[in-house]
Amino acid sequence: MSDYFRIQYLTGIFNMNFLDFHCHLDDPVYDSTRSQIIRECFDSDFSSLVTVTDPLEKGSMEKTRDTIRLHEHIFCIIAIHPHHADQYHPDIEQTIIEFAQNQQAIAIGETGLDFYYNHSTPQNQLQVFSRQIAIASELNLPLVIHAREAEKRVLDILEAEKFTLPVVFHCYSGSRDLAREIINRGFFISISGIVTFKKSIELQETVRELPLERLFTETDSPYLSPDPFRGKTNTPMRVKLIAEKIADLKNIPVKELNRAVNDNFRKLFL
């Protein structure tokens, strides 16, 4: 990361701009529009984009390498998604370690457990999650967590592994009680377009309670497009709708929310 960019953050130039903490710019749906989307974001009051790469997804790492070269304010995270745990093999760890030492790689993720879809066996998910916690510890990097129907199990594992670095639960959709426990552990929660859905009453109540100093905004694009675009291909640009919804729930200006999100990002990753 350039000294120029660090100075901009420290002096507050970007503190009120939008930040998409979690998007999948490697997705094939963006192959013909990736550069345009990135240009639109940074021409439209964005401070940063954080894109995700997974060595077990074909072409993901190559596209991510190209993407982070397009703009110095694009960062990335790398890990094996729990859906792909059955495909894991030990040699992949060296790939993760080497890529994670890239200047614009800021965390190990998304990693964790998904006991809702169970695309990989629970046993393999647990094993791969444990290995990626070890990688994060070795590289002194935070973790970005995917947890579905498994938030409490993830918390128990992080405690058992004595992981002491920052942790962000991305695309949070769990209960209020679990959110409180995550916050009480000193961890962070990232909110996606799910918060805009009419039936997401509990999540909306959870967001009202979340302290600003533990909060991130994300799209998880191309998935989970917020209302009124639900069901359509999502883009990082729509983090604006998510930020507006969160700010409305918390009865604060969007600029105040963005300032907090950017401050959290700076503290954890810059």
C-alpha positions in Angstrom: 0.0 0.0 0.0 1.4 3.4 -0.9 2.4 6.0 1.7 0.1 8.4 -0.2 -2.9 6.2 0.4 -2.0 5.9 4.1 -1.7 9.6 4.5 -5.1 10.1 2.8 -6.7 7.8 5.3 -4.9 9.3 8.3 -5.9 12.8 7.2 -9.5 11.9 6.8 -9.8 12.4 3.0 -11.5 9.0 2.5 -13.3 8.8 5.8 -16.8 9.6 4.5 -16.6 7.6 1.3 -18.2 4.2 0.7 -16.4 1.0 1.3 -17.4 -2.5 0.1 -15.6 -4.8 2.5 -16.5 -8.0 0.6 -17.2 -8.6 -3.1 -16.3 -11.3 -5.6 -14.8 -9.4 -8.5 -13.3 -12.6 -9.7 -16.7 -14.0 -10.6 -17.1 -14.8 -14.3 -20.3 -12.6 -14.5 -17.9 -9.6 -14.4 -15.5 -10.7 -17.1 -16.8 -8.1 -19.6 -17.5 -5.4 -17.1 -14.9 -5.6 -14.3 -12.8 -2.6 -15.3 -15.9 -0.5 -15.9 -17.4 -1.4 -12.5 -14.2 -0.5 -10.7 -13.9 2.8 -12.6 -17.5 3.7 -11.7 -16.9 2.9 -8.0 -13.8 5.1 -7.7 -15.4 7.9 -9.7 -18.3 7.7 -7.3 -17.1 8.4 -3.7 -15.6 5.0 -2.9 -12.6 4.6 -0.6 -11.9 0.9 -1.1 -13.0 -2.4 -2.4 -12.1 -5.7 -0.9 -12.3 -8.7 -3.3 -12.2 -12.4 -2.5 -10.1 -15.1 -4.1 -10.2 -18.9 -3.6 -7.4 -21.1 -5.1 -9.9 -23.9 -5.6 -12.1 -21.8 -7.9 -10.9 -21.9 -11.5 -9.3 -18.6 -12.6 -10.0 -16.9 -9.3 -6.4 -16.1 -8.4 -5.4 -15.0 -11.9 -8.3 -12.6 -12.1 -7.7 -11.3 -8.6 -4.0 -10.6 -9.4 -5.2 -8.6 -12.5 -7.9 -6.8 -10.5 -5.8 -5.5 -7.7 -3.4 -4.1 -10.3 -6.2 -1.9 -11.6 -6.3 0.3 -8.6 -4.2 0.8 -5.4 -7.4 1.0 -3.3 -8.5 -2.5 -4.2 -7.5 -5.1 -1.6 -8.0 -8.8 -1.4 -8.5 -11.7 1.0 -7.7 -15.4 0.2 -8.8 -18.7 1.7 -10.6 -21.9 0.9 -14.3 -21.4 1.2 -16.1 -24.0 3.4 -18.1 -25.1 0.3 -14.8 -26.3 -1.2 -13.3 -28.1 1.8 -13.8 -31.5 0.2 -11.4 -30.5 -2.6 -8.7 -29.3 -0.2 -5.2 -30.8 -0.3 -2.1 -29.8 1.8 -0.2 -28.4 -1.2 -2.8 -25.6 -1.5 -1.5 -24.1 1.7 1.7 -22.9 0.1 -0.4 -21.2 -2.6 -2.4 -19.3 0.0 0.7 -18.3 2.0 2.5 -17.0 -1.1 -0.5 -15.0 -2.3 -1.3 -13.7 1.2 2.1 -12.0 1.3 1.0 -9.7 -1.6 1.0 -6.1 -0.5 -2.7 -5.7 -1.1 -3.7 -9.0 0.6 -5.1 -8.0 4.0 -6.7 -11.1 5.6 -7.3 -14.9 5.4 -10.9 -15.4 4.2 -13.5 -16.2 3.6 -13.1 -19.2 5.7 -15.3 -20.9 8.3 -18.2 -23.3 8.4 -21.4 -23.7 6.5 -23.7 -26.3 8.0 -26.7 -25.0 6.1 -25.7 -26.1 2.6 -23.1 -28.7 3.6 -21.5 -28.7 0.2 -18.5 -30.3 1.9 -18.6 -32.7 4.8 -18.6 -31.1 8.3 -15.5 -33.0 9.2 -13.6 -31.6 6.2 -14.9 -28.1 6.9 -13.6 -28.3 10.4 -10.2 -29.6 9.3 -9.7 -26.9 6.7 -10.9 -24.1 9.0 -8.4 -25.2 11.6 -5.6 -25.1 9.0 -6.5 -21.6 7.8 -6.6 -20.3 11.4 -3.1 -21.6 11.6 -2.1 -19.8 8.4 -3.6 -16.5 9.6 -1.7 -16.9 12.9 1.6 -17.6 11.1 1.2 -14.6 8.8 -0.2 -12.3 11.5 -3.3 -11.6 9.4 -6.9 -11.2 10.5 -9.6 -13.7 9.6 -12.8 -13.1 7.6 -15.4 -15.6 8.5 -18.2 -17.3 6.6 -20.5 -18.9 9.1 -24.0 -20.2 8.4 -25.8 -22.3 11.0 -22.4 -22.5 12.6 -21.6 -19.1 14.3 -21.4 -20.6 17.8 -19.2 -23.4 16.6 -16.9 -20.9 14.9 -16.6 -18.9 18.1 -15.8 -22.0 20.1 -13.1 -23.0 17.6 -11.5 -19.6 17.6 -11.4 -19.7 21.4 -10.0 -23.2 21.5 -7.3 -22.2 18.9 -6.5 -19.2 21.0 -6.7 -16.9 17.9 -6.0 -13.4 19.1 -6.0 -11.3 15.9 -9.0 -9.4 14.5 -12.0 -11.4 13.2 -14.8 -10.2 10.9 -18.0 -12.2 10.4 -18.9 -11.4 6.9 -22.5 -11.2 5.5 -23.9 -11.7 9.0 -27.4 -13.1 9.2 -27.4 -14.9 12.6 -29.3 -14.1 15.7 -29.1 -11.0 17.9 -27.8 -13.1 20.8 -24.9 -14.5 18.7 -24.2 -11.0 17.4 -23.9 -9.8 21.0 -21.5 -12.6 21.7 -19.4 -11.8 18.6 -19.1 -8.2 19.7 -18.4 -9.1 23.3 -15.4 -11.2 22.0 -14.1 -8.1 20.4 -14.8 -9.2 16.9 -16.5 -7.4 14.0 -19.6 -7.9 11.9 -20.1 -7.0 8.2 -23.6 -6.3 6.9 -24.8 -7.2 3.4 -27.9 -6.4 1.3 -29.9 -8.9 3.4 -30.5 -6.0 5.8 -32.7 -4.4 3.2 -35.0 -7.4 2.8 -38.5 -6.8 4.2 -38.5 -10.0 6.2 -35.1 -9.4 7.8 -36.6 -8.0 10.9 -34.3 -9.6 13.4 -31.2 -8.6 11.4 -32.5 -5.0 11.3 -32.9 -5.0 15.0 -29.4 -6.4 15.4 -28.0 -3.7 13.3 -29.7 -1.0 15.4 -27.7 -2.4 18.4 -24.4 -2.9 16.7 -21.7 -0.4 17.9 -20.3 1.6 15.0 -16.8 0.7 16.0 -17.5 -3.0 15.2 -19.3 -2.6 11.9 -18.5 -3.0 8.1 -20.6 -2.7 5.0 -20.4 -5.1 2.1 -22.3 -6.3 -1.0 -21.0 -10.0 -1.3 -21.6 -9.2 -5.0 -22.6 -10.6 -7.4 -24.8 -12.2 -4.8 -27.5 -10.8 -2.5 -28.4 -7.7 -4.4 -30.3 -5.4 -2.0 -33.9 -4.2 -2.5 -35.2 -3.0 -4.9 -32.8 -5.1 -7.0 -33.2 -8.3 -5.2 -32.7 -11.3 -7.5 -30.6 -9.4 -9.9 -26.8 -9.4 -10.3 -25.3 -7.4 -7.6 -22.3 -5.0 -7.9 -20.1 -3.1 -5.4 -21.9 0.1 -6.4 -25.0 -1.1 -4.4 -23.1 -0.9 -1.1 -24.6 2.6 -1.2 -28.1 1.2 -0.7 -26.8 -1.0 2.2 -25.1 1.9 3.9 -28.2 4.1 3.5 -30.4 1.3 5.1 -28.0 0.9 8.0 -27.7 4.6 8.6 -31.5 4.8 8.5 -31.8 2.0 11.1 -29.3 3.7 13.3 -30.8 7.2 12.7 -27.5 8.7 11.7 -26.2 10.4 8.5 -24.6 8.1 5.9 -21.4 10.1 6.2 -21.2 9.2 9.9 -21.6 5.6 9.1 -19.0 5.6 6.4 -16.6 7.5 8.6 -16.9 4.7 11.2 -16.6 1.9 8.6 -13.5 3.5 7.1 -12.0 4.0 10.6 -12.5 0.4 11.4 -10.9 -0.6 8.2 -7.9 1.6 8.8 -7.4 0.2 12.4 -7.6 -3.4 11.3 -5.9 -3.5 8.0 -3.8 -0.4 7.2 
